[in-house]
Amino acid sequence: AQKVTQAQTEISVVEKEDVTLDCVYETRDTTYYLFWYKQPPSGELVFLIRRNSFDEQNEISGRYSWNFQKSTSSFNFTITASQVVDSAVYFCALSEASNSGYALNFGKGTSLLVTP
Amino acid sequence: NAGVMQNPRHLVRRRGQEARLRCSPMKGHSHVYWYRQLPEEGLKFMVYLQKENIIDESGMPKERFSAEFPKEGPSILRIQQVVRGDSAAYFCASSSVTSGEQYFGPGTRLTVT
């Protein structure tokens, strides 16, 4: 069963638009962690955020913000005033206590294209 | 503070050869994870190691693949008798604690011809 679902395969926006990337997860653990990673065209994986299951506070970092809602098992990511440099594939991931070593379970990713 | 290092960045092997991928974790990190990114399958966990111990290899193919993380030196992912289907990007990640942030290396892109 898919533990992390990123329903949006590809999104295309024009620069300065806001965009939200959806992430829905599935777990039976009470302790778990949620992550977002960015994979630009160069291919590396860039850590963006880690959130534990006991902290539902939303987080803002510059133009990035994250909305964690346990009631809907979602951890959505919003980019405000998007820029061309935001073009990348974004992965949501889940790590659980029941997964030895808290290995990451990734969604299939959302490819974001920001055009000028 | 150097990040996670992987080498080589690109590796080309002919079918039947061996591939050795190396990963040096961030300083102070003793937990290493290997993931594989296949074109149509996304990122998948392969193996989790601590120094001198394989903790979880549930994501490793049963044959031809092995991993180690010796007391000294980098972690090694070894693929014997490579086949075309092994062509992928292999990422290593490290963390300081079991449930901590995992920081990824730049990956090794393996091409089997």
Interface residues (C-beta under 8 A of the other chain):
Chain A: Y33 F35 Y37 G43 E44 L45 V46 F47 R50 F91 A93 S95 A97 S100 G101 Y102 A103 L104 N105 F106 G107 K108 G109
Chain B: H31 Y33 Y35 G42 L43 K44 F45 Y48 I55 D56 S58 G59 A89 F91 A93 T98 S99 G100 E101 Q102 Y103 F104 G105 P106 G107 R109
